[in-house]
Amino acid sequence: MPDTMPPLPPDLRDLVPPGERVLWQGRPATLALAREAFGIRWVAAWFALVAAWKFAAAATAGGLLAGLALALPYAILGVVAVAILLVLAWAQARGALYVLTTRRVLIRAGAALQVSFNLPYRQIASASLALRPDGTGTIALVPSAGNRIALLTIWPHARPWRLRHPEPAFRCIRDAAAVAAILAEAAETTVAEPVVAGPAIAAGPAALAAE
């Protein structure tokens, strides 16, 4: 990981107290997000199957040209649907920002309307890594009791199929194993530190929780 990083945008910078250091920041990989969150492969496969079925049925009865004429609209619709999903995935990936600091996880979610979430390591019960063969992966976080997040406010930056108890996640990031190692080391260091009583730090209305 590089020693220097670009400055955080104001909405996330305001959530990082003085003296806290940013360890890593990144975004989802667009194609991986389109595949994992938007199901682009399933959509493409469905339209391809329908187009092939229409072609076969029409070609058997009326010949090759009849088959092409009937299948072409479905193929075009499939291309348009895939293109729309790619644009949505690109917008979500571009609008998102994942950050690890020495004491917390920050997630900015949303394409048009952006919301920021602040999860101090002491308020994360556990984390898990789902790694793909290409090196991308998803790091899911389980908030401690009392720190639930509404799924609609953070999707698609959440672990799949966790509907009742959503788990915010670094979704479809590159070099996921290396990022997970940074997270594990930072969280272990923070949790091992003794808790010193002092004034609470206000994290702002967009934060999930404050340390």
C-alpha positions, 0 to 999 in steps of 0.5 A: 500500500502506498505511503501517501494517499489522496486527502479524504473528501470533506464528508468523511474527513469530518469523521476522522478526529485529529491524530487518526491516520488513514491506512487505506482507501478505495472503491469497488471494482465496477465489473465485479460490482456489476457481476456480484451486486447487479447480477449482470451475468444472469440478466445476460444469460436470460436474454441470450436464452430467450433469444436462442429459443425464439430463433430456434422456434421461428427458424424451424417453421420459417427459416433462418431469416424468420428466426433472426427477425424474431430473435433480434429484438430480444438480443437488442433488449438484452444488450440495453439491459446489460448496458443499463446495469453497467452504468448503475454499477459504475455510478455506485462504484464511483460514488462510493469510498471505503476507508480504513483508519487506525481506529475506524471504518468509514463507508460512503454509499450512494450515487446521487444522494450520498450517506456516510457511515462511521464504524469504530473498531470497538463497535464491530463484533466481527468481520469476514472475507469472501475472496474471488479467484481474480483477487477481488472480494468483499469484506463484511462487517458485523456491527455490535449489538445496538448498531444496526444499519438500514439495508436500503441506506447502504445497498449495494455496499452490504453482504448479500442475503443478510436482510434482517441483520444487514452487514455493511461491507467493502464490496468487490474491492481489489486486493481484498486479502491485503485490505483484510490484513490491514483491517485485522491488524488495525482492529486488533491494535485498537481493541487491545488498547486500554479504554481511557475515560474522556469526553465523547467525540461527536461524529456528525449526523451521518455517522452510525456510531461514535467512539 
